[in-house]
Amino acid sequence: MVTIAQIKAARGLLDWSQPRLANAAGLSEVTVKRFEAHVGSVSQDAISRMRVALEAAGVEFTNGNQSGVRLARIQDRERTGKDFI
């Protein structure tokens, strides 16, 4: 499961605004703001869409001893064949 802190950190790594994430995930800006502010409820589908959009842009979510994020290395792109934005 992805955390609010991971989504915020991933946006920071990419230098993405909330509107940019919303657009990339096909969500409203209000949904992203609500999730990051932990106000109200946001569907698991919306959270998954944010994660997928960030992963498509090159972010890798880590969940070892501590949850985190990192930018995928070039070698990872070559190995997986994924084209990152």
SEFIZA-3560 file (N, C-alpha, C; in Angstrom, 3 decimals):
REM SEFIZA-3560
<numar><xx>0.840</xx><yy>-1.180</yy><zz>0.000</zz><atom>N</atom></numar>
<numar><xx>0.000</xx><yy>0.000</yy><zz>0.000</zz><atom>CA</atom></numar>
<numar><xx>0.887</xx><yy>1.246</yy><zz>0.000</zz><atom>C</atom></numar>
<numar><xx>0.553</xx><yy>2.185</yy><zz>-0.831</zz><atom>N</atom></numar>
<numar><xx>1.306</xx><yy>3.434</yy><zz>-0.947</zz><atom>CA</atom></numar>
<numar><xx>0.801</xx><yy>4.427</yy><zz>0.104</zz><atom>C</atom></numar>
<numar><xx>1.723</xx><yy>5.199</yy><zz>0.662</zz><atom>N</atom></numar>
<numar><xx>1.362</xx><yy>6.162</yy><zz>1.703</zz><atom>CA</atom></numar>
<numar><xx>1.282</xx><yy>7.580</yy><zz>1.137</zz><atom>C</atom></numar>
<numar><xx>0.678</xx><yy>8.460</yy><zz>1.923</zz><atom>N</atom></numar>
<numar><xx>0.609</xx><yy>9.863</yy><zz>1.547</zz><atom>CA</atom></numar>
<numar><xx>2.015</xx><yy>10.422</yy><zz>1.396</zz><atom>C</atom></numar>
<numar><xx>2.887</xx><yy>10.088</yy><zz>2.343</zz><atom>N</atom></numar>
<numar><xx>4.269</xx><yy>10.583</yy><zz>2.297</zz><atom>CA</atom></numar>
<numar><xx>4.980</xx><yy>10.115</yy><zz>1.030</zz><atom>C</atom></numar>
<numar><xx>4.729</xx><yy>8.885</yy><zz>0.594</zz><atom>N</atom></numar>
<numar><xx>5.358</xx><yy>8.378</yy><zz>-0.629</zz><atom>CA</atom></numar>
<numar><xx>4.868</xx><yy>9.140</yy><zz>-1.855</zz><atom>C</atom></numar>
<numar><xx>3.580</xx><yy>9.416</yy><zz>-1.924</zz><atom>N</atom></numar>
<numar><xx>3.038</xx><yy>10.163</yy><zz>-3.065</zz><atom>CA</atom></numar>
<numar><xx>3.653</xx><yy>11.560</yy><zz>-3.110</zz><atom>C</atom></numar>
<numar><xx>3.708</xx><yy>12.228</yy><zz>-1.963</zz><atom>N</atom></numar>
<numar><xx>4.301</xx><yy>13.567</yy><zz>-1.905</zz><atom>CA</atom></numar>
<numar><xx>5.780</xx><yy>13.528</yy><zz>-2.290</zz><atom>C</atom></numar>
<numar><xx>6.503</xx><yy>12.543</yy><zz>-1.769</zz><atom>N</atom></numar>
<numar><xx>7.931</xx><yy>12.433</yy><zz>-2.082</zz><atom>CA</atom></numar>
<numar><xx>8.139</xx><yy>12.141</yy><zz>-3.564</zz><atom>C</atom></numar>
<numar><xx>7.308</xx><yy>11.289</yy><zz>-4.126</zz><atom>N</atom></numar>
<numar><xx>7.416</xx><yy>10.957</yy><zz>-5.551</zz><atom>CA</atom></numar>
<numar><xx>7.180</xx><yy>12.195</yy><zz>-6.405</zz><atom>C</atom></numar>
<numar><xx>6.176</xx><yy>12.992</yy><zz>-6.041</zz><atom>N</atom></numar>
<numar><xx>5.941</xx><yy>14.240</yy><zz>-6.773</zz><atom>CA</atom></numar>
<numar><xx>7.152</xx><yy>15.145</yy><zz>-6.675</zz><atom>C</atom></numar>
<numar><xx>7.755</xx><yy>15.179</yy><zz>-5.493</zz><atom>N</atom></numar>
<numar><xx>8.932</xx><yy>16.011</yy><zz>-5.291</zz><atom>CA</atom></numar>
<numar><xx>10.107</xx><yy>15.569</yy><zz>-6.146</zz><atom>C</atom></numar>
<numar><xx>10.319</xx><yy>14.254</yy><zz>-6.243</zz><atom>N</atom></numar>
<numar><xx>11.406</xx><yy>13.745</yy><zz>-7.077</zz><atom>CA</atom></numar>
<numar><xx>11.230</xx><yy>14.137</yy><zz>-8.536</zz><atom>C</atom></numar>
<numar><xx>9.992</xx><yy>14.159</yy><zz>-8.977</zz><atom>N</atom></numar>
<numar><xx>9.696</xx><yy>14.495</yy><zz>-10.373</zz><atom>CA</atom></numar>
<numar><xx>9.471</xx><yy>15.989</yy><zz>-10.584</zz><atom>C</atom></numar>
<numar><xx>9.404</xx><yy>16.734</yy><zz>-9.495</zz><atom>N</atom></numar>
<numar><xx>9.072</xx><yy>18.154</yy><zz>-9.544</zz><atom>CA</atom></numar>
<numar><xx>7.695</xx><yy>18.359</yy><zz>-10.176</zz><atom>C</atom></numar>
<numar><xx>6.761</xx><yy>17.517</yy><zz>-9.770</zz><atom>N</atom></numar>
<numar><xx>5.390</xx><yy>17.580</yy><zz>-10.265</zz><atom>CA</atom></numar>
<numar><xx>4.513</xx><yy>18.315</yy><zz>-9.267</zz><atom>C</atom></numar>
<numar><xx>3.622</xx><yy>19.132</yy><zz>-9.764</zz><atom>N</atom></numar>
<numar><xx>2.610</xx><yy>19.786</yy><zz>-8.941</zz><atom>CA</atom></numar>
<numar><xx>1.436</xx><yy>18.816</yy><zz>-8.748</zz><atom>C</atom></numar>
<numar><xx>0.548</xx><yy>19.171</yy><zz>-7.849</zz><atom>N</atom></numar>
<numar><xx>-0.658</xx><yy>18.358</yy><zz>-7.675</zz><atom>CA</atom></numar>
<numar><xx>-1.498</xx><yy>18.341</yy><zz>-8.955</zz><atom>C</atom></numar>
<numar><xx>-1.664</xx><yy>19.478</yy><zz>-9.639</zz><atom>N</atom></numar>
<numar><xx>-2.423</xx><yy>19.432</yy><zz>-10.897</zz><atom>CA</atom></numar>
<numar><xx>-1.784</xx><yy>18.517</yy><zz>-11.943</zz><atom>C</atom></numar>
<numar><xx>-0.455</xx><yy>18.495</yy><zz>-11.995</zz><atom>N</atom></numar>
<numar><xx>0.206</xx><yy>17.633</yy><zz>-12.972</zz><atom>CA</atom></numar>
<numar><xx>-0.039</xx><yy>16.160</yy><zz>-12.655</zz><atom>C</atom></numar>
<numar><xx>0.044</xx><yy>15.801</yy><zz>-11.374</zz><atom>N</atom></numar>
<numar><xx>-0.243</xx><yy>14.416</yy><zz>-10.993</zz><atom>CA</atom></numar>
<numar><xx>-1.697</xx><yy>14.081</yy><zz>-11.310</zz><atom>C</atom></numar>
<numar><xx>-2.599</xx><yy>14.979</yy><zz>-10.974</zz><atom>N</atom></numar>
<numar><xx>-4.020</xx><yy>14.741</yy><zz>-11.248</zz><atom>CA</atom></numar>
<numar><xx>-4.243</xx><yy>14.479</yy><zz>-12.730</zz><atom>C</atom></numar>
<numar><xx>-3.641</xx><yy>15.293</yy><zz>-13.569</zz><atom>N</atom></numar>
<numar><xx>-3.779</xx><yy>15.125</yy><zz>-15.016</zz><atom>CA</atom></numar>
<numar><xx>-3.200</xx><yy>13.788</yy><zz>-15.480</zz><atom>C</atom></numar>
<numar><xx>-2.018</xx><yy>13.453</yy><zz>-14.996</zz><atom>N</atom></numar>
<numar><xx>-1.369</xx><yy>12.206</yy><zz>-15.412</zz><atom>CA</atom></numar>
<numar><xx>-2.152</xx><yy>10.980</yy><zz>-14.945</zz><atom>C</atom></numar>
<numar><xx>-2.826</xx><yy>11.106</yy><zz>-13.811</zz><atom>N</atom></numar>
<numar><xx>-3.584</xx><yy>9.979</yy><zz>-13.265</zz><atom>CA</atom></numar>
<numar><xx>-5.037</xx><yy>9.959</yy><zz>-13.722</zz><atom>C</atom></numar>
<numar><xx>-5.451</xx><yy>10.994</yy><zz>-14.451</zz><atom>N</atom></numar>
<numar><xx>-6.842</xx><yy>11.063</yy><zz>-14.896</zz><atom>CA</atom></numar>
<numar><xx>-7.804</xx><yy>11.315</yy><zz>-13.745</zz><atom>C</atom></numar>
<numar><xx>-7.348</xx><yy>12.110</yy><zz>-12.774</zz><atom>N</atom></numar>
<numar><xx>-8.156</xx><yy>12.424</yy><zz>-11.600</zz><atom>CA</atom></numar>
<numar><xx>-8.364</xx><yy>13.927</yy><zz>-11.501</zz><atom>C</atom></numar>
<numar><xx>-9.268</xx><yy>14.328</yy><zz>-10.631</zz><atom>N</atom></numar>
<numar><xx>-9.432</xx><yy>15.759</yy><zz>-10.386</zz><atom>CA</atom></numar>
<numar><xx>-8.341</xx><yy>16.225</yy><zz>-9.427</zz><atom>C</atom></numar>
<numar><xx>-8.005</xx><yy>17.491</yy><zz>-9.542</zz><atom>N</atom></numar>
<numar><xx>-7.020</xx><yy>18.076</yy><zz>-8.637</zz><atom>CA</atom></numar>
<numar><xx>-7.505</xx><yy>17.984</yy><zz>-7.192</zz><atom>C</atom></numar>
<numar><xx>-8.804</xx><yy>18.117</yy><zz>-6.994</zz><atom>N</atom></numar>
<numar><xx>-9.399</xx><yy>18.033</yy><zz>-5.656</zz><atom>CA</atom></numar>
<numar><xx>-9.113</xx><yy>16.670</yy><zz>-5.023</zz><atom>C</atom></numar>
<numar><xx>-9.171</xx><yy>15.618</yy><zz>-5.816</zz><atom>N</atom></numar>
<numar><xx>-8.912</xx><yy>14.271</yy><zz>-5.302</zz><atom>CA</atom></numar>
<numar><xx>-7.477</xx><yy>14.156</yy><zz>-4.792</zz><atom>C</atom></numar>
<numar><xx>-6.520</xx><yy>14.664</yy><zz>-5.562</zz><atom>N</atom></numar>
<numar><xx>-5.113</xx><yy>14.615</yy><zz>-5.147</zz><atom>CA</atom></numar>
<numar><xx>-4.921</xx><yy>15.451</yy><zz>-3.889</zz><atom>C</atom></numar>
<numar><xx>-5.477</xx><yy>16.646</yy><zz>-3.857</zz><atom>N</atom></numar>
<numar><xx>-5.352</xx><yy>17.517</yy><zz>-2.688</zz><atom>CA</atom></numar>
<numar><xx>-5.965</xx><yy>16.860</yy><zz>-1.450</zz><atom>C</atom></numar>
<numar><xx>-7.140</xx><yy>16.264</yy><zz>-1.608</zz><atom>N</atom></numar>
<numar><xx>-7.821</xx><yy>15.607</yy><zz>-0.487</zz><atom>CA</atom></numar>
<numar><xx>-6.987</xx><yy>14.448</yy><zz>0.042</zz><atom>C</atom></numar>
<numar><xx>-6.412</xx><yy>13.657</yy><zz>-0.858</zz><atom>N</atom></numar>
<numar><xx>-5.583</xx><yy>12.528</yy><zz>-0.437</zz><atom>CA</atom></numar>
<numar><xx>-4.363</xx><yy>13.013</yy><zz>0.334</zz><atom>C</atom></numar>
<numar><xx>-3.649</xx><yy>13.983</yy><zz>-0.233</zz><atom>N</atom></numar>
<numar><xx>-2.419</xx><yy>14.450</yy><zz>0.400</zz><atom>CA</atom></numar>
<numar><xx>-2.684</xx><yy>15.187</yy><zz>1.713</zz><atom>C</atom></numar>
<numar><xx>-3.842</xx><yy>15.807</yy><zz>1.850</zz><atom>N</atom></numar>
<numar><xx>-4.195</xx><yy>16.500</yy><zz>3.084</zz><atom>CA</atom></numar>
<numar><xx>-4.835</xx><yy>15.554</yy><zz>4.099</zz><atom>C</atom></numar>
<numar><xx>-5.087</xx><yy>14.322</yy><zz>3.670</zz><atom>N</atom></numar>
<numar><xx>-5.731</xx><yy>13.306</yy><zz>4.504</zz><atom>CA</atom></numar>
<numar><xx>-7.076</xx><yy>13.809</yy><zz>5.013</zz><atom>C</atom></numar>
<numar><xx>-7.825</xx><yy>14.411</yy><zz>4.090</zz><atom>N</atom></numar>
<numar><xx>-9.146</xx><yy>14.953</yy><zz>4.385</zz><atom>CA</atom></numar>
<numar><xx>-10.172</xx><yy>14.158</yy><zz>3.597</zz><atom>C</atom></numar>
<numar><xx>-11.149</xx><yy>13.603</yy><zz>4.286</zz><atom>N</atom></numar>
<numar><xx>-12.157</xx><yy>12.810</yy><zz>3.600</zz><atom>CA</atom></numar>
<numar><xx>-11.580</xx><yy>11.491</yy><zz>3.128</zz><atom>C</atom></numar>
<numar><xx>-12.332</xx><yy>10.809</yy><zz>2.314</zz><atom>N</atom></numar>
<numar><xx>-11.873</xx><yy>9.507</yy><zz>1.822</zz><atom>CA</atom></numar>
<numar><xx>-11.563</xx><yy>9.587</yy><zz>0.333</zz><atom>C</atom></numar>
<numar><xx>-10.566</xx><yy>8.832</yy><zz>-0.053</zz><atom>N</atom></numar>
<numar><xx>-10.168</xx><yy>8.721</yy><zz>-1.458</zz><atom>CA</atom></numar>
<numar><xx>-10.180</xx><yy>7.236</yy><zz>-1.788</zz><atom>C</atom></numar>
<numar><xx>-10.761</xx><yy>6.871</yy><zz>-2.909</zz><atom>N</atom></numar>
<numar><xx>-10.895</xx><yy>5.459</yy><zz>-3.265</zz><atom>CA</atom></numar>
<numar><xx>-9.544</xx><yy>4.812</yy><zz>-3.528</zz><atom>C</atom></numar>
<numar><xx>-9.486</xx><yy>3.514</yy><zz>-3.323</zz><atom>N</atom></numar>
<numar><xx>-8.271</xx><yy>2.755</yy><zz>-3.633</zz><atom>CA</atom></numar>
<numar><xx>-7.943</xx><yy>2.846</yy><zz>-5.120</zz><atom>C</atom></numar>
<numar><xx>-8.969</xx><yy>2.945</yy><zz>-5.955</zz><atom>N</atom></numar>
<numar><xx>-8.743</xx><yy>3.101</yy><zz>-7.395</zz><atom>CA</atom></numar>
<numar><xx>-7.986</xx><yy>4.398</yy><zz>-7.680</zz><atom>C</atom></numar>
<numar><xx>-8.384</xx><yy>5.481</yy><zz>-7.034</zz><atom>N</atom></numar>
<numar><xx>-7.718</xx><yy>6.769</yy><zz>-7.246</zz><atom>CA</atom></numar>
<numar><xx>-6.272</xx><yy>6.710</yy><zz>-6.771</zz><atom>C</atom></numar>
<numar><xx>-6.041</xx><yy>6.080</yy><zz>-5.629</zz><atom>N</atom></numar>
<numar><xx>-4.683</xx><yy>5.947</yy><zz>-5.107</zz><atom>CA</atom></numar>
<numar><xx>-3.837</xx><yy>5.109</yy><zz>-6.059</zz><atom>C</atom></numar>
<numar><xx>-4.404</xx><yy>4.041</yy><zz>-6.571</zz><atom>N</atom></numar>
<numar><xx>-3.693</xx><yy>3.189</yy><zz>-7.536</zz><atom>CA</atom></numar>
<numar><xx>-3.357</xx><yy>3.960</yy><zz>-8.806</zz><atom>C</atom></numar>
<numar><xx>-4.277</xx><yy>4.798</yy><zz>-9.257</zz><atom>N</atom></numar>
<numar><xx>-4.035</xx><yy>5.587</yy><zz>-10.465</zz><atom>CA</atom></numar>
<numar><xx>-2.906</xx><yy>6.589</yy><zz>-10.266</zz><atom>C</atom></numar>
<numar><xx>-2.818</xx><yy>7.174</yy><zz>-9.064</zz><atom>N</atom></numar>
<numar><xx>-1.707</xx><yy>8.080</yy><zz>-8.765</zz><atom>CA</atom></numar>
<numar><xx>-0.392</xx><yy>7.312</yy><zz>-8.791</zz><atom>C</atom></numar>
<numar><xx>-0.385</xx><yy>6.141</yy><zz>-8.174</zz><atom>N</atom></numar>
<numar><xx>0.827</xx><yy>5.329</yy><zz>-8.138</zz><atom>CA</atom></numar>
<numar><xx>1.266</xx><yy>4.930</yy><zz>-9.542</zz><atom>C</atom></numar>
<numar><xx>0.344</xx><yy>4.479</yy><zz>-10.351</zz><atom>N</atom></numar>
<numar><xx>0.662</xx><yy>4.061</yy><zz>-11.721</zz><atom>CA</atom></numar>
<numar><xx>1.226</xx><yy>5.229</yy><zz>-12.527</zz><atom>C</atom></numar>
<numar><xx>0.629</xx><yy>6.410</yy><zz>-12.382</zz><atom>N</atom></numar>
<numar><xx>1.116</xx><yy>7.590</yy><zz>-13.114</zz><atom>CA</atom></numar>
<numar><xx>2.539</xx><yy>7.934</yy><zz>-12.699</zz><atom>C</atom></numar>
<numar><xx>2.819</xx><yy>7.878</yy><zz>-11.407</zz><atom>N</atom></numar>
<numar><xx>4.152</xx><yy>8.191</yy><zz>-10.913</zz><atom>CA</atom></numar>
<numar><xx>5.169</xx><yy>7.134</yy><zz>-11.336</zz><atom>C</atom></numar>
<numar><xx>4.761</xx><yy>5.875</yy><zz>-11.314</zz><atom>N</atom></numar>
<numar><xx>5.656</xx><yy>4.800</yy><zz>-11.772</zz><atom>CA</atom></numar>
<numar><xx>5.960</xx><yy>4.943</yy><zz>-13.259</zz><atom>C</atom></numar>
<numar><xx>4.960</xx><yy>5.334</yy><zz>-14.043</zz><atom>N</atom></numar>
<numar><xx>5.169</xx><yy>5.516</yy><zz>-15.477</zz><atom>CA</atom></numar>
<numar><xx>6.161</xx><yy>6.641</yy><zz>-15.755</zz><atom>C</atom></numar>
<numar><xx>6.263</xx><yy>7.574</yy><zz>-14.804</zz><atom>N</atom></numar>
<numar><xx>7.194</xx><yy>8.694</yy><zz>-14.951</zz><atom>CA</atom></numar>
<numar><xx>8.582</xx><yy>8.358</yy><zz>-14.412</zz><atom>C</atom></numar>
<numar><xx>8.757</xx><yy>7.159</yy><zz>-13.865</zz><atom>N</atom></numar>
<numar><xx>10.082</xx><yy>6.733</yy><zz>-13.431</zz><atom>CA</atom></numar>
<numar><xx>10.291</xx><yy>6.580</yy><zz>-11.949</zz><atom>C</atom></numar>
<numar><xx>9.248</xx><yy>6.693</yy><zz>-11.158</zz><atom>N</atom></numar>
<numar><xx>9.375</xx><yy>6.532</yy><zz>-9.712</zz><atom>CA</atom></numar>
<numar><xx>9.185</xx><yy>5.064</yy><zz>-9.353</zz><atom>C</atom></numar>
<numar><xx>9.990</xx><yy>4.612</yy><zz>-8.415</zz><atom>N</atom></numar>
<numar><xx>9.841</xx><yy>3.256</yy><zz>-7.881</zz><atom>CA</atom></numar>
<numar><xx>9.469</xx><yy>3.388</yy><zz>-6.410</zz><atom>C</atom></numar>
<numar><xx>8.400</xx><yy>2.729</yy><zz>-6.009</zz><atom>N</atom></numar>
<numar><xx>7.980</xx><yy>2.723</yy><zz>-4.614</zz><atom>CA</atom></numar>
<numar><xx>8.657</xx><yy>1.556</yy><zz>-3.918</zz><atom>C</atom></numar>
<numar><xx>9.265</xx><yy>1.821</yy><zz>-2.767</zz><atom>N</atom></numar>
<numar><xx>9.962</xx><yy>0.777</yy><zz>-2.017</zz><atom>CA</atom></numar>
<numar><xx>9.225</xx><yy>0.535</yy><zz>-0.715</zz><atom>C</atom></numar>
<numar><xx>9.238</xx><yy>-0.684</yy><zz>-0.275</zz><atom>N</atom></numar>
<numar><xx>8.533</xx><yy>-1.040</yy><zz>0.956</zz><atom>CA</atom></numar>
<numar><xx>9.340</xx><yy>-2.050</yy><zz>1.769</zz><atom>C</atom></numar>
<numar><xx>10.628</xx><yy>-1.789</yy><zz>1.909</zz><atom>N</atom></numar>
<numar><xx>11.474</xx><yy>-2.662</yy><zz>2.723</zz><atom>CA</atom></numar>
<numar><xx>11.199</xx><yy>-2.415</yy><zz>4.201</zz><atom>C</atom></numar>
<numar><xx>12.258</xx><yy>-2.180</yy><zz>4.965</zz><atom>N</atom></numar>
<numar><xx>12.084</xx><yy>-1.883</yy><zz>6.386</zz><atom>CA</atom></numar>
<numar><xx>11.332</xx><yy>-0.587</yy><zz>6.597</zz><atom>C</atom></numar>
<numar><xx>11.497</xx><yy>0.347</yy><zz>5.667</zz><atom>N</atom></numar>
<numar><xx>10.772</xx><yy>1.609</yy><zz>5.708</zz><atom>CA</atom></numar>
<numar><xx>10.271</xx><yy>1.922</yy><zz>4.301</zz><atom>C</atom></numar>
<numar><xx>9.050</xx><yy>2.429</yy><zz>4.234</zz><atom>N</atom></numar>
<numar><xx>8.493</xx><yy>2.808</yy><zz>2.932</zz><atom>CA</atom></numar>
<numar><xx>9.269</xx><yy>3.986</yy><zz>2.371</zz><atom>C</atom></numar>
<numar><xx>9.436</xx><yy>4.006</yy><zz>1.059</zz><atom>N</atom></numar>
<numar><xx>10.139</xx><yy>5.107</yy><zz>0.427</zz><atom>CA</atom></numar>
<numar><xx>9.872</xx><yy>5.151</yy><zz>-1.061</zz><atom>C</atom></numar>
<numar><xx>10.585</xx><yy>6.034</yy><zz>-1.738</zz><atom>N</atom></numar>
<numar><xx>10.515</xx><yy>6.165</yy><zz>-3.187</zz><atom>CA</atom></numar>
<numar><xx>11.912</xx><yy>6.455</yy><zz>-3.709</zz><atom>C</atom></numar>
<numar><xx>12.118</xx><yy>6.135</yy><zz>-4.971</zz><atom>N</atom></numar>
<numar><xx>13.368</xx><yy>6.486</yy><zz>-5.643</zz><atom>CA</atom></numar>
<numar><xx>13.090</xx><yy>6.579</yy><zz>-7.124</zz><atom>C</atom></numar>
<numar><xx>13.968</xx><yy>7.267</yy><zz>-7.826</zz><atom>N</atom></numar>
<numar><xx>13.861</xx><yy>7.304</yy><zz>-9.280</zz><atom>CA</atom></numar>
<numar><xx>14.513</xx><yy>6.043</yy><zz>-9.818</zz><atom>C</atom></numar>
<numar><xx>13.875</xx><yy>5.407</yy><zz>-10.758</zz><atom>N</atom></numar>
<numar><xx>14.417</xx><yy>4.194</yy><zz>-11.359</zz><atom>CA</atom></numar>
<numar><xx>15.711</xx><yy>4.533</yy><zz>-12.096</zz><atom>C</atom></numar>
<numar><xx>16.675</xx><yy>3.672</yy><zz>-11.987</zz><atom>N</atom></numar>
<numar><xx>17.939</xx><yy>3.867</yy><zz>-12.690</zz><atom>CA</atom></numar>
<numar><xx>17.764</xx><yy>3.546</yy><zz>-14.167</zz><atom>C</atom></numar>
<numar><xx>18.658</xx><yy>4.061</yy><zz>-14.978</zz><atom>N</atom></numar>
<numar><xx>18.614</xx><yy>3.816</yy><zz>-16.418</zz><atom>CA</atom></numar>
<numar><xx>18.658</xx><yy>2.324</yy><zz>-16.696</zz><atom>C</atom></numar>
<numar><xx>19.453</xx><yy>1.579</yy><zz>-15.929</zz><atom>N</atom></numar>
<numar><xx>19.555</xx><yy>0.139</yy><zz>-16.132</zz><atom>CA</atom></numar>
<numar><xx>18.202</xx><yy>-0.529</yy><zz>-15.902</zz><atom>C</atom></numar>
<numar><xx>17.427</xx><yy>-0.034</yy><zz>-14.946</zz><atom>N</atom></numar>
<numar><xx>16.111</xx><yy>-0.590</yy><zz>-14.690</zz><atom>CA</atom></numar>
<numar><xx>15.205</xx><yy>-0.401</yy><zz>-15.903</zz><atom>C</atom></numar>
<numar><xx>15.303</xx><yy>0.767</yy><zz>-16.525</zz><atom>N</atom></numar>
<numar><xx>14.483</xx><yy>1.015</yy><zz>-17.719</zz><atom>CA</atom></numar>
<numar><xx>14.864</xx><yy>0.066</yy><zz>-18.835</zz><atom>C</atom></numar>
<numar><xx>16.164</xx><yy>-0.136</yy><zz>-19.011</zz><atom>N</atom></numar>
<numar><xx>16.622</xx><yy>-1.012</yy><zz>-20.078</zz><atom>CA</atom></numar>
<numar><xx>16.194</xx><yy>-2.446</yy><zz>-19.825</zz><atom>C</atom></numar>
<numar><xx>16.242</xx><yy>-2.857</yy><zz>-18.556</zz><atom>N</atom></numar>
<numar><xx>15.885</xx><yy>-4.228</yy><zz>-18.197</zz><atom>CA</atom></numar>
<numar><xx>14.392</xx><yy>-4.470</yy><zz>-18.380</zz><atom>C</atom></numar>
<numar><xx>13.561</xx><yy>-3.494</yy><zz>-17.972</zz><atom>N</atom></numar>
<numar><xx>12.122</xx><yy>-3.693</yy><zz>-18.024</zz><atom>CA</atom></numar>
<numar><xx>11.510</xx><yy>-3.293</yy><zz>-19.355</zz><atom>C</atom></numar>
<numar><xx>12.229</xx><yy>-2.466</yy><zz>-20.111</zz><atom>N</atom></numar>
<numar><xx>11.693</xx><yy>-1.996</yy><zz>-21.388</zz><atom>CA</atom></numar>
<numar><xx>10.660</xx><yy>-0.899</yy><zz>-21.221</zz><atom>C</atom></numar>
<numar><xx>10.495</xx><yy>-0.385</yy><zz>-19.988</zz><atom>N</atom></numar>
<numar><xx>9.519</xx><yy>0.681</yy><zz>-19.758</zz><atom>CA</atom></numar>
<numar><xx>10.077</xx><yy>1.997</yy><zz>-20.262</zz><atom>C</atom></numar>
<numar><xx>9.216</xx><yy>2.769</yy><zz>-20.880</zz><atom>N</atom></numar>
<numar><xx>9.590</xx><yy>4.093</yy><zz>-21.374</zz><atom>CA</atom></numar>
<numar><xx>9.057</xx><yy>5.112</yy><zz>-20.379</zz><atom>C</atom></numar>
<numar><xx>9.952</xx><yy>5.820</yy><zz>-19.701</zz><atom>N</atom></numar>
<numar><xx>9.559</xx><yy>6.781</yy><zz>-18.687</zz><atom>CA</atom></numar>
<numar><xx>9.486</xx><yy>8.176</yy><zz>-19.280</zz><atom>C</atom></numar>
<numar><xx>8.596</xx><yy>8.991</yy><zz>-18.710</zz><atom>N</atom></numar>
<numar><xx>8.417</xx><yy>10.377</yy><zz>-19.141</zz><atom>CA</atom></numar>
<numar><xx>9.569</xx><yy>11.201</yy><zz>-18.619</zz><atom>C</atom></numar>
//
